[in-house]
């Protein structure tokens, strides 16, 4: 496929530019199933025939075993389970294939850490094979190339943008949100402030404005109101950044309500839920992976989910601008420079094995480049390595980088991941019991070290 630089408007023919691009609200219907309980029974598996598609990428090693062997981890963050949640419009809706909602949900089996990160739909990024465009167009371009290929291209685009592996996707539409919220009898949400969007479109004709408003405080939403709450983006509703946070509010509220009602123990509601899933959701999670996730995610406390949005206020990593006549979001470091964004992402989706071992590390610079100490230290710290001491080595003529294990083999994951990152094999130090080493691991930077 030839690489083509696209306009920010996602107007590559034959995709038609919609008259008005509204939010494709994400509902994580399957995520309810993953969290609430195990999926069993012939009818459930039969219903998944509509939902499940082949995973063209890699599976998450964290799904396969409770304790992943160190040599099974490919790199930092590889122990996490990362799922891209895509929200698209209902069939026939303007711009229906644009994934205006993109959230990465991540779970770490090692620490039970759960996080969600919303990506601005107008983020201006490189889409593999298509050049620079808004990130919400990746799914649409993939579908244009070949039906069913949209989620894979979206996964690849997000993975390269955030610098993390994306193992799976879940894709859903408007109808799934409304129906699922109504199925559980509505959801309760704490609205932070009064919201009014005078331009909110009418349900039956989106070319006409009917408006939407909601008061601050604890509110009970049915499916229709929940959709409006998650979609509104004009007036007091603010912008796409605030809307992204509201989407996450709905997800958490829906999960809590479904859990409280023991949805999976109610045969009638199971049938209704399966109909919603079958008609409105697609995923490349295999049936056994869904069962596995449903078991390991039961203990998640929704109050401890780390919810973040890449925005221009809280994170201050991006800015709004105009390119080619279109409003887009770009990194503060410049178009295509994701370094700071990826470093921030690593603080949210930290590697659980590194955090759990908490190995202390001494970093020594064995080269003639004094700036290398801070450079390497900053990079390793962004991956959550515990650098407690750094400075010059005894000599500045070290040719090959070295990793010295003083832990007596007690920090296997940290050692294994450092070996992969630095491309060298660690040596085990002989420890004098009368003189304990100052740290668990020592790294000596050599002339062969290559910066990222």
Buried (B, 14 or more C-beta within 10 A) or exposed (E): EEEEEBBBBBBBEEBEEBEEBBBBBBBBBBBBBBBBBBBEEEEBBEBBEBBBBEBEBEBBBBBEEEEBEBEBBEEBBBBBBBBBBBBBBEEEBBBBBBBBBBBBBBBBBBBBBBBBBBBBBBBBBBBBBBBBBBBBBBBBBBBBEEEEBBBBBBBBBBBBBBBBBBBBBBBBBBBBBBBBBBBBEBBEBEBEEEBBBEBBBEEEEBEEBBBBBBEEEEBEBEBEBBBBBBBBBBBBBBBBBBBBBBBBBBBBBBBBBBBEBEBBEEEEBBEBBBBBBBEBBBBBBBBEBBBBBBEBBEEBEBEEBBBBBBBBEEBEBBEBBEBEEBBBBBBEEEBEEBBBBBBBBBBBBBBBBBBBBEBBBBBBBBBEEEEBBEBBBEBBBBBBBBBEEBEEBEEEEBEBBBBBBBBEEEBBBBBBBBBBBBEBEBEEBEEEEEEEBEBBBBBBBBBEBEEE
